């Protein structure tokens, strides 16, 4: 199995991953009655749902290249776009 070079993955990919994990951790803790990040009650639940939805959509929409092949494909695509 090939090793993943952590430093070769873009900062944006790591930020999206960390935010997604933090958001779903907050939602899980909220369901268990322990809500460390958001305010309790309806406003906190709505804010948590909005944060989770927006983070998930952005993480899904953006290109999160972790593998060497995916990063190479990103470079080829950028080269193709720059030649047009």
C-alpha positions as CSV (number, residue, x, y, z in Angstrom):
1,X,0.0,0.0,0.0
2,X,1.3,3.5,-0.9
3,X,2.0,6.0,1.8
4,X,0.2,9.3,1.8
5,X,2.4,12.3,2.1
6,X,0.6,14.6,4.4
7,X,2.5,17.7,3.3
8,X,1.4,17.2,-0.4
9,X,-2.3,17.5,0.4
10,X,-3.5,21.1,0.0
11,X,-4.3,23.2,3.1
12,X,-7.8,23.8,1.9
13,X,-8.5,20.1,1.8
14,X,-7.2,19.7,5.4
15,X,-9.3,22.7,6.6
16,X,-12.5,21.3,5.0
17,X,-11.8,17.9,6.6
18,X,-11.2,19.3,10.1
19,X,-14.3,21.6,9.9
20,X,-16.4,18.6,8.8
21,X,-15.2,16.4,11.6
22,X,-15.6,19.2,14.2
23,X,-19.1,20.0,12.9
24,X,-20.3,16.4,13.1
25,X,-18.6,15.9,16.5
26,X,-20.6,18.9,17.7
27,X,-23.8,17.5,16.4
28,X,-23.1,14.1,17.9
29,X,-22.4,15.7,21.3
30,X,-25.5,17.8,21.0
31,X,-27.6,14.7,20.4
32,X,-26.1,13.2,23.6
33,X,-27.0,16.3,25.6
34,X,-23.5,17.8,25.8
35,X,-23.2,20.8,23.5
36,X,-19.8,22.5,23.9
37,X,-19.9,24.8,20.9
38,X,-23.4,26.1,20.2
39,X,-26.1,27.5,22.5
40,X,-28.7,25.1,23.8
41,X,-32.2,25.1,22.5
42,X,-33.8,25.7,19.1
43,X,-31.4,28.5,18.0
44,X,-28.4,26.2,18.8
45,X,-29.9,23.3,16.9
46,X,-30.7,25.5,13.9
47,X,-27.2,27.0,13.9
48,X,-25.7,23.5,14.2
49,X,-27.7,22.2,11.3
50,X,-26.8,25.2,9.1
51,X,-23.1,24.8,10.0
52,X,-23.2,21.0,9.3
53,X,-25.0,21.4,6.0
54,X,-22.8,24.2,4.7
55,X,-19.6,22.5,5.7
56,X,-20.8,19.2,4.1
57,X,-21.8,20.9,0.9
58,X,-18.5,22.8,0.5
59,X,-16.5,19.7,1.4
60,X,-18.5,17.7,-1.2
61,X,-18.3,20.4,-3.9
62,X,-14.6,21.2,-3.6
63,X,-12.0,18.9,-5.0
64,X,-10.3,17.1,-2.1
65,X,-7.3,15.3,-3.7
66,X,-5.5,13.0,-1.2
67,X,-3.9,10.5,-3.6
68,X,-0.9,11.1,-5.8
69,X,-2.9,10.3,-8.9
70,X,-5.6,12.8,-8.0
71,X,-3.0,15.5,-7.4
72,X,-1.4,14.8,-10.7
73,X,-4.8,14.9,-12.4
74,X,-5.3,18.4,-10.8
75,X,-2.1,19.6,-12.2
76,X,-3.0,18.3,-15.7
77,X,-6.4,20.0,-15.5
78,X,-4.8,23.3,-14.4
79,X,-2.4,23.0,-17.3
80,X,-5.2,22.4,-19.7
81,X,-7.2,25.3,-18.4
82,X,-4.3,27.7,-18.6
83,X,-3.7,26.8,-22.2
84,X,-7.2,27.8,-23.2
